[in-house]
Amino acid sequence: MTASVVVVGSCMTDLISYVPVLPKGGETVHGTKFMVGFGGKGANQAVMAAKLGAKTALVAKLGTDTFGDNYIENLKNVGVDITHVGRVESAASGVATITVDNQAENCIVIVGGANNELDDEAVNQAKSLLASGKVVVFQQEIPLSTNLTALKLIKSLNKDITTIYNAAPATDSLPDELYKLVDIFCVNESEAEKLLGLESVNSVEEASNAAGLLRKKGCKMGMVTLGANGVIYQDGSGENVHVPCPKVKAVDTTGAGDAFIGSLACLLADESLKGRSFQRKVEVACSVASQSVTKLGTQSSYPTSY
């Protein structure tokens, strides 16, 4: 099996409640709609790349339960290769409980389950697949040690493989060696604040500072997503580039960041787009992510064209 985009990451079944306002601590609110969908940052990014036409494979773990059975069928239906999506009896498939308000803001609780069973052995079994990728994508809903093993393996291959590390969900710190193994290191505002110990990352100026700090840690490019305000990135030139997002009416922002990462991976892996600038590819990825927030759901909201 070969793929141009390989994602090492998570699968979650989304349990989504829509409410007028997000509940406060100890408060019960009436919901207006409930949906069960497919999510997990890794699978979201893989599905987004596949929907846009990239030959995509996922390295992941699911339980042997109904959620896992349904997820396998979903991945097959959208064209994601599941050769390295394993099943474990020791844990249930991962779930995400999501609440979305009328302003399209959300709060999410994840229970990793089988995702926590994705280990070094699974990575090593996928070595030939990883070696075939033009772009390999990571997030943080699987063990950090697994991500490090995969990144080191890719580095040892001495091949022209672009690595994208989406440091989400947020974490306080990461090993110094990880940054040096990553080409594009991407976080959102709150993730940048927590990881870098910053008081605020809410403006273009603050995001520019955060992108620079990420670069100084050793990655080739520091990138900060700003929701409706687009993306800031800084590469080896030291210049910050701000790419705004198209203005749309958002109804559900769940999975928008994953839509951005997945579409960017697809664009970077597409040989026919080699002549396009990196900035132009980021602009297109922002447009895809903007389209996704105009519909309810996560993967179900992802478009099938740029």
Backbone bond lengths (Angstrom), bond angles and torsions (degrees), N, CA, C in turn:
res aa  C-N    CA-C-N  psi(-1)  N-CA   C-N-CA  omega(-1)  CA-C   N-CA-C  phi
1 M - - - 1.462 - - 1.530 110.60 -
2 T 1.308 116.81 133.35 1.458 122.27 173.76 1.524 108.89 -126.70
3 A 1.311 116.81 157.49 1.466 121.53 178.36 1.506 108.87 -153.98
4 S 1.325 117.51 148.40 1.459 120.45 176.74 1.529 111.05 -82.41
5 V 1.334 116.39 -31.19 1.470 121.43 175.23 1.526 108.37 -120.33
6 V 1.329 116.43 123.10 1.462 121.89 176.33 1.525 107.64 -118.52
7 V 1.317 115.85 131.12 1.460 121.00 178.31 1.519 108.61 -115.94
8 V 1.326 115.95 125.80 1.460 122.08 173.91 1.525 105.77 -102.97
9 G 1.335 117.29 110.28 1.457 115.67 -173.82 1.510 115.48 -177.98
10 S 1.314 114.22 -155.00 1.460 122.78 -166.17 1.519 113.93 -104.27
11 C 1.331 113.69 156.57 1.466 122.71 167.69 1.527 107.59 -124.24
12 M 1.303 117.08 130.99 1.469 122.45 176.74 1.521 109.62 -133.09
13 T 1.313 116.67 139.04 1.461 119.49 168.33 1.524 107.45 -86.66
14 D 1.328 116.07 123.99 1.465 122.16 -177.10 1.527 110.97 -87.05
15 L 1.313 116.20 127.01 1.467 122.90 173.46 1.524 105.90 -111.14
16 I 1.330 116.95 101.27 1.467 122.01 -165.91 1.523 111.47 -109.14
17 S 1.328 116.04 124.68 1.463 122.25 174.41 1.524 109.27 -113.09
18 Y 1.332 116.38 133.59 1.461 122.04 177.23 1.524 108.87 -104.83
19 V 1.340 115.60 129.49 1.472 121.80 -174.40 1.525 109.59 -134.90
20 P 1.336 117.90 157.14 1.467 119.77 176.00 1.536 112.17 -62.13
21 V 1.345 115.75 -45.13 1.470 121.36 178.67 1.518 108.38 -138.68
22 L 1.320 116.30 149.68 1.463 120.38 177.38 1.530 109.39 -67.78
23 P 1.330 118.26 135.32 1.470 119.81 -178.50 1.523 112.23 -68.89
24 K 1.336 115.14 146.57 1.463 120.95 171.91 1.527 108.31 -83.36
25 G 1.324 116.78 171.08 1.452 120.62 178.93 1.525 111.32 -57.05
26 G 1.314 117.37 128.13 1.455 121.93 178.84 1.514 115.04 80.51
27 E 1.340 116.79 0.58 1.467 120.58 -176.92 1.525 111.05 -98.79
28 T 1.328 116.25 142.82 1.464 122.53 172.13 1.521 108.53 -109.47
29 V 1.324 116.78 132.49 1.465 120.64 178.29 1.521 109.50 -125.49
30 H 1.328 116.32 153.46 1.454 121.94 176.54 1.529 109.39 -81.08
31 G 1.322 116.27 130.88 1.451 120.87 175.41 1.511 111.77 -88.72
32 T 1.322 115.94 162.70 1.464 121.48 -179.72 1.522 112.99 -108.97
33 K 1.350 117.14 -19.14 1.466 120.35 -176.48 1.515 108.63 -162.64
34 F 1.343 116.09 149.25 1.470 120.98 177.16 1.518 108.71 -133.76
35 M 1.340 116.22 138.50 1.460 122.12 178.46 1.524 110.11 -136.87
36 V 1.302 116.07 147.15 1.468 122.12 168.66 1.519 106.89 -110.12
37 G 1.326 116.96 126.77 1.461 120.38 -177.19 1.510 111.23 -140.05
38 F 1.314 114.90 -173.88 1.464 121.42 -179.29 1.521 108.75 -109.78
39 G 1.334 115.83 131.47 1.459 120.56 -178.59 1.518 111.37 -147.84
40 G 1.318 115.16 -147.79 1.466 121.78 -170.04 1.514 107.91 92.93
41 K 1.312 117.00 129.19 1.463 119.97 -172.23 1.532 112.55 -58.26
42 G 1.330 117.20 -42.14 1.454 119.43 -179.26 1.516 112.34 -63.72
43 A 1.317 116.06 -51.63 1.463 120.04 -179.34 1.525 111.16 -64.24
44 N 1.326 117.63 -38.65 1.466 120.07 177.36 1.531 110.89 -56.53
45 Q 1.307 115.50 -47.28 1.464 119.99 -177.52 1.529 110.90 -66.81
46 A 1.329 116.67 -38.29 1.457 120.24 177.36 1.522 111.39 -65.99
47 V 1.321 116.57 -44.19 1.465 120.96 179.68 1.525 110.67 -63.61
48 M 1.332 117.40 -40.05 1.461 120.34 178.91 1.526 110.24 -61.91
49 A 1.321 117.18 -46.39 1.468 120.12 179.66 1.527 110.98 -62.73
50 A 1.330 116.49 -41.90 1.467 120.41 -179.43 1.524 111.45 -66.22
51 K 1.336 117.01 -40.60 1.463 120.17 179.79 1.527 111.78 -62.35
52 L 1.325 116.35 -28.51 1.463 120.25 179.33 1.528 112.41 -88.91
53 G 1.330 116.37 1.66 1.459 119.06 172.26 1.508 116.84 106.98
54 A 1.340 117.83 -1.26 1.463 119.26 179.28 1.523 110.65 -74.84
55 K 1.313 116.86 142.44 1.457 121.33 171.96 1.523 106.54 -73.64
56 T 1.333 116.10 108.70 1.462 121.62 -165.18 1.522 111.28 -123.98
57 A 1.327 116.02 140.69 1.465 122.09 176.04 1.521 109.52 -131.51
58 L 1.322 115.48 150.42 1.465 122.03 -179.05 1.519 109.55 -120.85
59 V 1.333 115.68 135.40 1.462 122.56 171.69 1.517 105.95 -108.51
60 A 1.345 117.42 113.13 1.462 120.67 -171.06 1.524 110.35 -159.64
61 K 1.343 115.48 176.63 1.463 122.39 176.22 1.527 110.09 -132.88
62 L 1.334 115.54 139.19 1.459 123.29 174.64 1.520 108.96 -128.43
63 G 1.323 116.08 159.84 1.460 120.52 173.69 1.524 110.62 -78.44
64 T 1.315 115.51 175.58 1.470 120.82 178.65 1.521 110.45 -95.93
65 D 1.334 116.52 30.14 1.463 122.57 -176.35 1.530 110.72 -102.07
66 T 1.331 115.43 -178.24 1.464 120.63 -179.14 1.520 111.46 -62.90
67 F 1.328 117.42 -38.99 1.469 120.08 177.37 1.527 110.10 -58.04
68 G 1.341 115.99 -41.37 1.462 119.83 179.36 1.521 112.10 -67.09
69 D 1.341 116.45 -42.38 1.470 120.45 177.82 1.525 110.91 -58.72
70 N 1.325 115.50 -46.74 1.472 119.86 -178.67 1.522 111.37 -65.31
71 Y 1.339 115.85 -35.34 1.470 119.01 -178.61 1.532 111.40 -67.96
72 I 1.321 115.83 -40.23 1.464 119.60 177.60 1.529 110.16 -58.01
73 E 1.321 117.08 -44.82 1.464 121.14 179.41 1.522 111.38 -63.52
74 N 1.328 116.53 -38.86 1.464 120.59 178.25 1.520 111.02 -62.14
75 L 1.320 117.64 -46.19 1.465 121.23 -179.85 1.521 111.05 -62.74
76 K 1.314 116.32 -41.81 1.468 120.16 177.30 1.530 110.75 -61.00
77 N 1.322 115.54 -42.69 1.467 120.17 -175.47 1.521 113.13 -64.75
78 V 1.345 116.72 -31.18 1.468 119.00 -179.19 1.525 112.43 -95.82
79 G 1.340 116.57 -0.80 1.458 119.54 173.75 1.510 116.42 91.08
80 V 1.335 117.99 18.01 1.465 120.94 176.12 1.525 108.71 -86.24
81 D 1.329 117.14 128.39 1.456 120.46 178.27 1.526 110.50 -69.04
82 I 1.341 116.36 131.46 1.472 121.27 -174.40 1.524 112.30 -112.95
83 T 1.324 117.29 17.19 1.463 120.59 -178.97 1.524 111.54 -52.07
84 H 1.329 116.28 -37.67 1.464 120.72 -177.20 1.534 112.80 -110.07
85 V 1.327 115.84 28.07 1.468 120.72 169.23 1.525 106.75 -98.07
86 G 1.315 116.31 102.71 1.463 121.47 -175.83 1.518 112.52 -87.29
87 R 1.326 115.38 163.75 1.466 122.24 177.08 1.529 108.25 -119.72
88 V 1.326 116.91 136.97 1.467 121.48 179.36 1.520 109.82 -126.73
89 E 1.328 116.23 143.75 1.456 121.86 177.04 1.521 111.71 -90.40
90 S 1.323 116.50 -13.34 1.464 121.06 -173.01 1.520 113.74 -79.29
91 A 1.342 117.86 -10.58 1.463 120.29 -178.26 1.523 109.68 -153.12
92 A 1.317 115.52 152.86 1.461 120.88 176.45 1.520 110.22 -75.91
93 S 1.320 116.22 158.04 1.466 120.14 173.78 1.523 109.69 -59.74
94 G 1.333 116.33 148.43 1.462 121.00 -179.35 1.520 112.16 -66.09
95 V 1.325 115.83 147.98 1.464 120.99 176.49 1.525 109.90 -132.71
96 A 1.330 115.00 152.06 1.466 121.82 175.44 1.526 108.11 -128.25
97 T 1.309 116.30 122.86 1.464 121.70 175.67 1.527 107.34 -96.07
98 I 1.324 116.21 116.22 1.466 122.17 -170.81 1.523 110.02 -120.02
99 T 1.321 116.46 133.99 1.456 121.88 174.77 1.523 108.55 -120.56
100 V 1.327 116.98 128.49 1.460 122.99 -176.49 1.522 109.27 -122.62
101 D 1.363 117.07 131.33 1.461 119.54 -178.93 1.529 111.84 -99.40
102 N 1.324 115.59 -177.95 1.467 120.93 -176.32 1.522 113.55 -68.87
103 Q 1.338 116.97 -14.18 1.463 121.11 177.10 1.526 111.58 -94.00
104 A 1.334 115.75 8.07 1.472 123.54 -179.89 1.527 112.70 70.96
105 E 1.336 116.74 12.32 1.465 120.09 174.42 1.525 108.54 -83.37
106 N 1.334 116.24 154.16 1.460 118.41 -177.88 1.512 111.83 -139.54
107 C 1.325 115.57 161.41 1.464 121.83 167.32 1.522 106.39 -132.84
108 I 1.328 115.94 144.23 1.462 121.04 -169.42 1.528 109.66 -135.91
109 V 1.334 115.63 134.83 1.459 122.25 170.43 1.523 107.38 -117.14
110 I 1.326 116.80 126.05 1.462 119.91 179.19 1.528 110.37 -112.23
111 V 1.333 115.44 144.70 1.464 122.48 171.50 1.522 105.67 -120.81
112 G 1.318 116.07 108.95 1.463 121.43 -168.40 1.520 114.84 -63.39
113 G 1.333 117.41 -40.42 1.458 120.22 179.40 1.512 112.54 53.06
114 A 1.339 116.56 -123.69 1.468 122.26 -176.08 1.517 113.33 -60.53
115 N 1.333 117.60 -24.31 1.470 120.03 178.11 1.526 111.57 -58.47
116 N 1.340 116.04 -30.86 1.463 120.05 -179.63 1.523 112.12 -73.48
117 E 1.329 116.90 -9.02 1.463 121.83 178.95 1.532 112.86 -92.43
118 L 1.339 116.62 -1.73 1.465 119.57 177.59 1.529 108.09 -73.81
119 D 1.325 116.47 109.68 1.466 120.60 -168.33 1.529 112.74 -121.59
120 D 1.333 115.08 -176.16 1.465 121.30 -178.39 1.525 111.78 -59.98
121 E 1.321 116.62 -36.15 1.462 120.18 179.98 1.526 111.02 -60.34
122 A 1.334 115.96 -42.06 1.466 120.24 179.22 1.525 110.79 -63.68
123 V 1.318 116.26 -38.49 1.473 120.87 178.11 1.518 110.55 -64.49
124 N 1.320 116.21 -46.58 1.463 119.87 -178.34 1.527 111.59 -64.80
125 Q 1.322 116.75 -34.46 1.462 120.47 177.10 1.533 111.39 -66.68
126 A 1.327 115.79 -24.76 1.472 120.86 -178.80 1.524 112.38 -97.15
127 K 1.330 117.92 15.99 1.468 121.13 -174.41 1.519 112.30 -56.03
128 S 1.326 118.24 -47.33 1.466 120.24 -177.74 1.525 111.06 -65.49
129 L 1.318 116.87 -34.62 1.464 120.62 176.58 1.529 110.18 -65.34
130 L 1.329 117.01 -48.17 1.459 120.99 179.22 1.534 110.93 -59.80
131 A 1.323 116.01 -38.38 1.465 120.48 -179.50 1.524 111.99 -66.67
132 S 1.329 117.27 -23.75 1.464 120.96 -178.36 1.522 112.87 -82.92
133 G 1.342 116.63 -16.17 1.461 120.43 -172.99 1.514 113.50 -74.12
134 K 1.312 115.24 145.49 1.463 120.82 169.33 1.526 109.94 -87.72
135 V 1.343 115.47 -32.50 1.467 121.88 177.55 1.528 107.95 -135.12
136 V 1.340 116.24 132.12 1.464 121.33 175.83 1.525 108.09 -122.33
137 V 1.329 115.37 132.17 1.463 121.78 -170.57 1.533 110.46 -117.41
138 F 1.339 115.21 140.91 1.468 122.40 -179.75 1.531 110.57 -131.20
139 Q 1.340 115.87 154.81 1.461 122.67 170.81 1.530 107.92 -141.93
140 Q 1.325 118.05 -164.68 1.459 120.41 -172.56 1.527 113.55 -125.36
141 E 1.334 117.06 37.82 1.462 120.21 172.67 1.528 110.61 -105.83
142 I 1.335 115.64 13.63 1.465 123.33 172.86 1.529 106.79 -127.88
143 P 1.335 118.84 169.45 1.477 119.38 -177.86 1.532 112.68 -59.04
144 L 1.314 115.60 138.81 1.463 121.77 177.88 1.528 110.82 -58.78
145 S 1.324 116.53 -38.42 1.468 120.23 -178.98 1.526 111.17 -61.30
146 T 1.328 117.16 -33.81 1.472 121.15 178.54 1.523 110.40 -68.16
147 N 1.330 116.08 -43.35 1.465 119.88 176.72 1.529 111.04 -59.63
148 L 1.321 116.45 -44.28 1.468 120.37 -179.46 1.531 111.17 -63.32
149 T 1.312 116.63 -42.96 1.465 120.35 178.88 1.523 110.70 -59.58
150 A 1.335 115.95 -44.73 1.473 120.05 -178.80 1.524 111.34 -66.94
151 L 1.322 117.17 -41.81 1.464 120.87 179.41 1.526 111.06 -63.23
152 K 1.326 116.54 -41.94 1.474 120.41 178.50 1.525 110.79 -65.56
153 L 1.327 115.81 -39.55 1.462 119.93 178.79 1.529 110.30 -61.31
154 I 1.324 115.98 -45.69 1.470 120.76 -179.96 1.530 110.07 -61.68
155 K 1.330 116.75 -43.02 1.466 120.89 179.24 1.534 110.47 -60.58
156 S 1.329 116.22 -39.47 1.466 120.59 -176.80 1.526 112.35 -69.35
157 L 1.320 117.30 -19.77 1.458 120.94 -178.02 1.524 112.24 -72.66
158 N 1.344 115.85 -19.42 1.474 120.86 179.21 1.520 112.14 57.53
159 K 1.319 116.49 38.62 1.460 121.17 -179.31 1.525 109.46 -115.34
160 D 1.318 115.27 163.75 1.467 121.13 -178.60 1.526 109.39 -83.79
161 I 1.337 115.67 74.39 1.464 122.55 -179.70 1.518 108.52 -114.06
162 T 1.326 116.79 124.98 1.461 121.65 177.91 1.529 109.36 -85.04
163 T 1.325 116.33 127.99 1.461 120.62 177.67 1.525 109.70 -106.60
164 I 1.326 115.62 133.64 1.467 122.96 175.08 1.516 107.60 -116.35
165 Y 1.333 116.78 123.67 1.468 120.98 178.46 1.513 108.77 -115.37
166 N 1.314 115.69 112.98 1.464 122.92 178.51 1.530 107.54 -98.49
167 A 1.325 116.76 101.48 1.470 121.52 -173.24 1.526 110.71 -78.65
168 A 1.313 115.24 67.03 1.461 122.71 -179.14 1.528 108.28 -139.12
169 P 1.339 117.45 138.84 1.462 128.23 0.59 1.533 112.69 -63.83
170 A 1.322 114.63 167.47 1.464 121.43 -173.97 1.525 111.86 -63.66
171 T 1.326 114.17 149.10 1.462 120.73 176.48 1.524 108.86 -140.52
172 D 1.335 116.23 156.21 1.471 120.74 -178.65 1.524 112.85 -72.77
173 S 1.324 115.95 -33.85 1.469 118.93 -176.39 1.517 109.86 -159.02
174 L 1.327 115.29 161.54 1.457 123.26 175.23 1.521 108.53 -137.67
175 P 1.326 118.00 153.87 1.466 120.07 179.29 1.532 111.16 -61.17
176 D 1.315 116.28 142.05 1.461 120.46 179.65 1.523 111.71 -56.96
177 E 1.335 116.71 -36.11 1.462 119.87 -176.00 1.527 112.17 -65.12
178 L 1.334 117.19 -26.81 1.459 119.71 -177.50 1.522 111.32 -63.92
179 Y 1.335 116.65 -45.07 1.466 120.20 -178.37 1.522 111.86 -56.20
180 K 1.319 115.64 -39.24 1.469 120.74 -176.31 1.529 112.55 -70.66
181 L 1.329 116.75 -13.40 1.464 121.48 179.72 1.528 112.49 -96.31
182 V 1.333 115.85 0.05 1.473 120.79 -171.04 1.525 110.82 -113.00
183 D 1.328 115.53 137.93 1.467 120.55 174.17 1.526 111.15 -84.04
184 I 1.324 116.80 -56.82 1.475 121.65 -178.98 1.516 108.39 -116.06
185 F 1.320 116.21 114.85 1.468 121.95 -179.44 1.522 107.76 -106.98
186 C 1.333 117.16 116.19 1.467 121.25 -170.76 1.526 111.83 -122.25
187 V 1.333 115.24 132.91 1.467 122.49 174.52 1.524 109.00 -138.43
188 N 1.334 116.45 162.24 1.466 119.37 169.91 1.526 108.97 -94.81
189 E 1.333 116.68 -172.70 1.465 120.26 -173.34 1.524 112.67 -61.66
190 S 1.349 116.88 -51.08 1.460 120.09 -176.41 1.524 111.60 -68.32
191 E 1.322 116.27 -34.27 1.470 120.22 177.59 1.523 110.65 -67.13
192 A 1.329 116.93 -38.37 1.466 120.78 177.21 1.523 110.61 -64.55
193 E 1.327 116.21 -43.05 1.471 120.43 179.03 1.526 110.81 -57.73
194 K 1.331 116.17 -48.86 1.464 120.36 -175.64 1.523 111.58 -69.67
195 L 1.317 117.13 -44.38 1.461 120.89 -176.26 1.522 112.50 -69.18
196 L 1.332 115.96 -37.51 1.464 120.46 -175.52 1.521 113.44 -99.16
197 G 1.336 116.67 -3.10 1.460 120.25 179.49 1.516 113.16 68.78
198 L 1.333 116.86 33.77 1.458 121.69 -178.70 1.533 110.59 -94.31
199 E 1.319 115.76 146.16 1.468 120.08 -179.27 1.518 111.53 -70.07
200 S 1.325 116.22 -38.15 1.456 119.62 -176.12 1.528 111.24 -152.31
201 V 1.342 115.47 134.40 1.469 121.32 170.02 1.531 106.17 -133.19
202 N 1.330 114.84 80.12 1.465 120.36 -175.22 1.524 113.62 -121.92
203 S 1.322 116.67 -12.98 1.460 120.00 -177.23 1.529 109.96 -118.87
204 V 1.313 115.77 169.50 1.463 120.94 176.65 1.522 109.99 -61.10
205 E 1.329 116.93 -40.34 1.465 120.96 -179.17 1.526 110.94 -64.58
206 E 1.325 116.81 -44.96 1.469 120.45 179.95 1.524 110.94 -66.99
207 A 1.327 117.26 -37.37 1.466 120.70 177.79 1.529 110.88 -67.51
208 S 1.331 116.79 -35.64 1.466 120.71 176.98 1.524 110.66 -61.89
209 N 1.321 115.41 -42.40 1.462 120.33 177.12 1.524 110.53 -61.96
210 A 1.344 116.47 -43.65 1.475 121.19 -179.64 1.534 110.82 -63.38
211 A 1.322 116.83 -41.68 1.469 120.47 179.35 1.532 110.40 -61.57
212 G 1.319 116.23 -39.66 1.464 120.64 177.66 1.514 112.34 -65.27
213 L 1.325 116.53 -40.29 1.461 120.76 178.79 1.529 111.06 -64.91
214 L 1.330 116.63 -37.93 1.466 120.33 176.62 1.528 110.63 -63.16
215 R 1.343 115.75 -42.65 1.462 119.96 178.81 1.532 110.76 -59.60
216 K 1.306 116.03 -40.99 1.464 120.21 -178.09 1.528 112.12 -64.89
217 K 1.334 116.26 -21.08 1.463 119.83 178.75 1.524 112.12 -78.03
218 G 1.344 116.83 -12.52 1.456 118.28 172.28 1.507 117.72 124.64
219 C 1.334 118.03 -10.24 1.471 118.86 177.40 1.532 109.39 -74.20
220 K 1.332 116.67 158.41 1.457 119.96 -178.99 1.525 111.90 -72.80
221 M 1.328 116.67 -30.32 1.462 120.84 179.61 1.515 109.90 -143.99
222 G 1.331 116.22 130.21 1.450 122.05 172.61 1.518 109.37 -99.40
223 M 1.327 117.11 131.36 1.466 121.31 -175.71 1.525 109.90 -134.57
224 V 1.343 115.59 134.60 1.466 121.44 178.70 1.521 108.39 -126.74
225 T 1.327 116.19 123.03 1.463 120.18 176.04 1.525 109.19 -89.44
226 L 1.329 115.72 142.30 1.465 121.76 -174.01 1.528 112.46 -122.28
227 G 1.326 117.15 29.33 1.456 119.72 179.90 1.516 111.17 61.13
228 A 1.314 115.56 -128.44 1.467 120.78 -177.31 1.527 112.78 -63.75
229 N 1.345 117.11 -16.98 1.471 120.84 -179.47 1.526 113.27 -90.16
230 G 1.330 117.24 5.24 1.452 119.94 172.33 1.510 115.13 92.51
231 V 1.327 116.01 -141.88 1.467 122.94 -171.38 1.525 109.69 -139.55
232 I 1.324 114.78 142.10 1.468 121.98 170.69 1.520 107.82 -116.64
233 Y 1.336 117.45 135.25 1.462 118.31 173.12 1.524 110.26 -140.27
234 Q 1.336 114.39 154.60 1.463 121.62 176.34 1.522 108.60 -134.95
235 D 1.344 116.03 127.59 1.467 120.11 178.52 1.525 109.56 -108.03
236 G 1.316 116.24 -160.55 1.456 120.90 -175.77 1.511 115.06 -63.94
237 S 1.330 117.37 -17.22 1.463 120.19 179.36 1.520 112.31 -72.69
238 G 1.326 116.21 -18.11 1.467 120.49 -177.73 1.505 113.92 83.57
239 E 1.331 117.09 -2.07 1.466 121.24 178.90 1.526 109.90 -88.20
240 N 1.334 116.11 138.53 1.458 120.99 175.17 1.521 109.85 -91.43
241 V 1.326 115.80 136.15 1.458 121.63 177.72 1.521 108.83 -119.02
242 H 1.329 116.30 126.09 1.465 121.41 177.45 1.524 108.76 -104.44
243 V 1.326 116.24 122.27 1.463 122.07 176.93 1.525 107.68 -112.79
244 P 1.335 119.05 110.78 1.464 120.94 180.00 1.524 111.87 -74.87
245 C 1.322 115.84 161.32 1.469 121.76 176.13 1.526 109.87 -98.47
246 P 1.331 117.84 149.86 1.466 120.07 171.99 1.531 109.84 -60.86
247 K 1.316 117.40 145.49 1.458 121.60 178.95 1.526 109.65 -81.45
248 V 1.333 116.38 124.57 1.459 121.93 179.12 1.517 108.95 -137.22
249 K 1.335 116.81 167.12 1.457 121.66 173.67 1.523 108.17 -92.06
250 A 1.318 116.96 107.73 1.460 121.89 -176.20 1.522 110.86 -81.03
251 V 1.335 115.46 136.56 1.465 120.32 174.23 1.527 111.27 -116.77
252 D 1.340 117.69 -21.57 1.460 121.38 179.67 1.529 108.17 -162.74
253 T 1.332 116.07 111.74 1.470 120.06 -176.27 1.532 112.98 -90.19
254 T 1.330 117.37 1.09 1.464 120.39 -179.11 1.531 110.73 -57.99
255 G 1.313 116.74 126.74 1.456 121.50 176.36 1.515 115.26 82.05
256 A 1.335 117.77 4.32 1.467 119.80 -178.66 1.523 111.73 -65.19
257 G 1.333 116.40 -40.13 1.459 119.44 177.66 1.519 111.97 -62.43
258 D 1.326 116.22 -37.34 1.465 120.10 177.65 1.522 111.18 -69.24
259 A 1.339 116.35 -35.27 1.469 119.72 175.69 1.524 110.13 -61.55
260 F 1.325 116.42 -40.23 1.467 120.81 178.06 1.531 110.75 -63.08
261 I 1.333 116.54 -49.66 1.470 120.29 -177.86 1.529 110.89 -63.79
262 G 1.327 116.86 -45.74 1.460 120.33 -178.25 1.511 112.75 -63.84
263 S 1.332 116.86 -41.05 1.463 119.38 179.38 1.520 111.18 -71.45
264 L 1.334 118.34 -35.88 1.460 120.88 176.13 1.530 110.10 -63.28
265 A 1.330 117.00 -42.65 1.467 120.40 177.78 1.526 110.84 -59.72
266 C 1.330 116.05 -43.21 1.464 121.05 178.63 1.525 111.15 -61.43
267 L 1.312 116.96 -45.34 1.460 121.98 -178.70 1.528 111.58 -64.97
268 L 1.328 116.95 -40.08 1.469 120.95 -179.67 1.529 111.58 -70.05
269 A 1.331 116.47 -28.66 1.461 120.55 -178.33 1.525 113.13 -85.35
270 D 1.326 116.90 -13.42 1.462 121.95 -173.82 1.536 110.15 -78.48
271 E 1.327 116.13 109.94 1.471 121.17 -177.99 1.532 111.70 -61.34
272 S 1.334 117.58 -30.28 1.468 120.55 -177.99 1.520 112.39 -70.88
273 L 1.350 116.98 -12.21 1.467 120.95 -177.94 1.525 112.27 -106.72
274 K 1.326 117.21 16.07 1.473 120.23 -176.92 1.521 112.57 -57.59
275 G 1.330 116.93 -29.47 1.460 119.93 -178.68 1.515 114.03 -79.12
276 R 1.324 117.29 -11.45 1.469 120.83 179.90 1.524 110.22 -77.74
277 S 1.320 116.33 143.44 1.465 120.17 177.96 1.525 110.44 -71.18
278 F 1.330 115.70 157.49 1.456 120.09 177.07 1.528 109.83 -61.06
279 Q 1.323 117.51 -41.09 1.456 120.70 -179.62 1.525 111.13 -59.63
280 R 1.333 116.94 -41.34 1.457 120.11 179.37 1.531 110.75 -63.82
281 K 1.322 116.98 -38.32 1.464 120.25 178.38 1.533 111.09 -66.01
282 V 1.319 117.12 -37.51 1.466 120.61 176.16 1.529 110.21 -65.31
283 E 1.326 116.85 -39.73 1.467 120.88 177.63 1.533 111.02 -59.40
284 V 1.327 115.98 -43.87 1.469 120.00 -179.65 1.527 110.20 -67.03
285 A 1.328 117.33 -40.87 1.468 120.73 178.49 1.531 111.00 -63.26
286 C 1.327 117.10 -37.47 1.467 120.85 176.02 1.532 110.48 -63.41
287 S 1.311 116.05 -39.68 1.461 120.80 179.12 1.525 111.01 -64.18
288 V 1.326 117.04 -42.49 1.463 121.43 178.32 1.527 110.19 -62.25
289 A 1.336 116.60 -45.92 1.467 120.41 179.34 1.524 110.65 -61.62
290 S 1.335 116.86 -38.31 1.468 120.61 178.86 1.526 111.15 -64.26
291 Q 1.323 116.37 -39.42 1.465 119.52 177.10 1.522 111.13 -61.06
292 S 1.342 116.44 -36.62 1.465 120.17 -175.05 1.522 113.23 -66.35
293 V 1.325 118.03 -27.92 1.466 119.75 -176.22 1.528 112.58 -82.40
294 T 1.322 117.26 -2.98 1.467 120.28 -179.75 1.530 111.89 -88.08
295 K 1.350 117.05 -0.32 1.466 121.74 179.04 1.522 109.86 -130.15
296 L 1.333 115.93 155.37 1.456 120.58 176.60 1.523 110.36 -74.84
297 G 1.345 114.75 153.10 1.453 120.12 176.48 1.509 112.65 96.44
298 T 1.312 114.60 177.47 1.473 120.70 -178.98 1.517 109.60 -103.93
299 Q 1.310 118.95 -92.34 1.461 120.72 -179.10 1.528 111.85 -61.18
300 S 1.323 116.22 -31.33 1.470 119.86 -179.67 1.528 112.38 -66.27
301 S 1.330 116.76 -17.15 1.466 120.73 -179.22 1.532 112.75 -91.46
302 Y 1.344 116.93 -5.59 1.461 120.00 -173.70 1.526 111.59 -77.30
303 P 1.332 116.97 132.57 1.472 120.01 178.90 1.520 112.14 -73.04
304 T 1.325 115.80 165.58 1.458 121.23 -179.09 1.529 112.43 -110.26
305 S 1.321 116.29 10.24 1.472 119.96 175.76 1.519 108.74 -151.21
306 Y 1.334 115.51 160.56 1.472 120.38 -178.82 1.530 109.74 -70.82
